[in-house]
């Protein structure tokens, strides 16, 4: 199944810009500067391959973001791997921008906010459900907004090169060929997750390794973790711990965000009776349900008691339906 957006038939630049922004609406809120013209060669093509959605595009200079409100409404739990063939991407997660150049591999977690600024260029993207990565999903998700270069991660270079050519092959592939291509692609992505987790030879910079270790410890002790516990475990005082998580507003802000994310996950995936708010607050590490409810509302715009189980809060716009439907089927 292929979903494609083309714009060469729209002669008026303003209408073409608006049509482009609308086409991105299923995943991103987008803006294109008024002085920037969306080229008539711009396009987006999505292909549903059973276990993943493969995309190719030519984009104008633009800004795109996923807001907490959009994340809350869509409830997507997918990881994204993107490489650019031409043009760079400036990525901002929590005020700490990085740049992805052609050949780099960019990692996104659709369950977390992000803002990106792209130059005009071409790229290729894989959308994969988090469960595909098994117990290595968190290791890759922790790289949200991160750039994996071939010099540090050889498999990232391999996967980047592979994605640049995979689209051409997949579009014309027979069902029999696709039957072999898709599992091989999944295995390559899983191998990348093992590599970035430190199970392979390549290792990230020392600070990144430390941050990842602290993140893992926080996830394992989410309800109980605090600054003294982290200081005792890693031998770090308040200042270096704060600096390690400065892009997230500090270590306490990071822990609070992870606790709220876990609370939303439990509310969304609860089966049968809804968990009691007081008990949920305690199990997610909040001292009382009032503090929890206030923090939850600040992040998600709704009270915990208003969250309904299921993948989404509101029905998607009709234009969003095909791509969002595909992602939820994965």
KOLTI-561653 format. One record per residue (C-alpha): residue in one letter; x, y, z. Coordinates in steps of 0.5 Angstrom, whole numbers, plus 500, padded with zeros to 3 digits. Example, Ala and Ser with C-alpha at 12.3 -4.5 7.8 and 13.67 -1.06 7.14 Angstrom:
BEGIN
A525491516/S527498514/
// end
This chain:
BEGIN
X500500500/X503507498/X500514500/X503520496/X503527496/X505531490/X505539489/X507540482/X499541480/X499547485/X501553481/X500558486/X506559491/X501560497/X497555496/X502550495/X505552502/X499551505/X498544502/X505542504/X503544511/X497540511/X500534508/X505534514/X499535519/X498527521/X505527525/X508534525/X505542526/X509545521/X511552518/X514554512/X517562512/X513566507/X519568503/X520561502/X517557496/X515550496/X519547490/X514544485/X519537486/X517537493/X513530495/X512525501/X511518500/X509513505/X509505504/X506500509/X510494509/X507490515/X512491520/X514498519/X512504515/X518507510/X518514507/X521518502/X521526501/X523532498/X522538503/X523545503/X526549508/X521549514/X520548522/X516542524/X515540531/X511535536/X508538542/X506535548/X498536546/X499533540/X503527543/X497526548/X492526543/X495521538/X498516543/X503514538/X509509541/X513509535/X521510534/X523514528/X530513524/X531518519/X537520514/X538526510/X541525502/X541532502/X540538506/X541538514/X537538520/X537542526/X534538532/X532541539/X530537545/X529541551/X534547548/X540543546/X540543539/X544539535/X545538527/X544532523/X548532516/X547528510/X549521512/X548521519/X542517522/X537521527/X533518532/X526520534/X521518539/X514520537/X512520544/X516526546/X516533544/X521535539/X522541534/X526541528/X529546522/X530543516/X534545510/X531544503/X533537501/X531530500/X531524506/X528517508/X525515514/X523509518/X517509523/X517503527/X513500533/X517501540/X516493541/X520491535/X526493539/X524488545/X528490551/X533494547/X527499546/X529504551/X536504549/X534507543/X529512545/X534515550/X537517544/X531522542/X533528538/X540525538/X545524531/X548517530/X554518526/X558513522/X564515525/X562513532/X557508530/X558503524/X551500524/X548507523/X552509517/X550502514/X543503516/X543510513/X546508506/X541502506/X535507507/X537512502/X536506497/X531502500/X525506498/X527505490/X527498491/X521497496/X516501491/X517496485/X519490490/X514484489/X511481495/X516475495/X521480495/X518484500/X517478505/X525478505/X527485505/X522487511/X525482516/X532484514/X531491515/X528490522/X534485524/X539491522/X535496526/X535491532/X542491531/X543498531/X539498538/X544493541/X550498538/X548504541/X546500548/X554499549/X553492547/X558493541/X565495540/X563503538/X562507545/X558514545/X562519549/X564519556/X558524558/X553521554/X555514557/X554517564/X547520562/X545514559/X547510565/X543515570/X537514565/X537507566/X538507573/X532512574/X528508570/X529502574/X528506580/X522511578/X518511584/X524512589/X529515586/X532522588/X538526588/X541523594/X540516591/X543518585/X549521588/X551515592/X550511586/X554515581/X559519586/X556526583/X554532587/X548536585/X551541580/X554535575/X548532576/X544538574/X549539568/X548532565/X540534565/X541541563/X537540556/X531537560/X531543566/X535539571/X535532574/X529533578/X525536572/X527530568/X525525573/X518528574/X517528566/X519520566/X514519572/X508523568/X510519562/X509513566/X503515569/X500517562/X502510560/X498506565/X492510564/X492509557/X493502557/X489500563/X484494562/X478494566/X478498572/X481505572/X487505577/X485510583/X489516582/X492516589/X495509588/X497511581/X501517584/X504513589/X506508585/X509513580/X513517585/X509523587/X508524595/X501525594/X495525589/X494533589/X501534587/X501529582/X494532579/X497539578/X503536575/X500532570/X495537568/X501542567/X504537562/X498534558/X492539559/X487534562/X486531569/X489524570/X481522571/X479525564/X484520561/X480515557/X484508556/X486507548/X490510543/X487516542/X483522546/X480525540/X478522533/X484524528/X482529522/X480525516/X486528512/X490524518/X487518518/X491514513/X498515516/X496515523/X491508521/X498505518/X502507524/X497504529/X496498525/X504496526/
// end
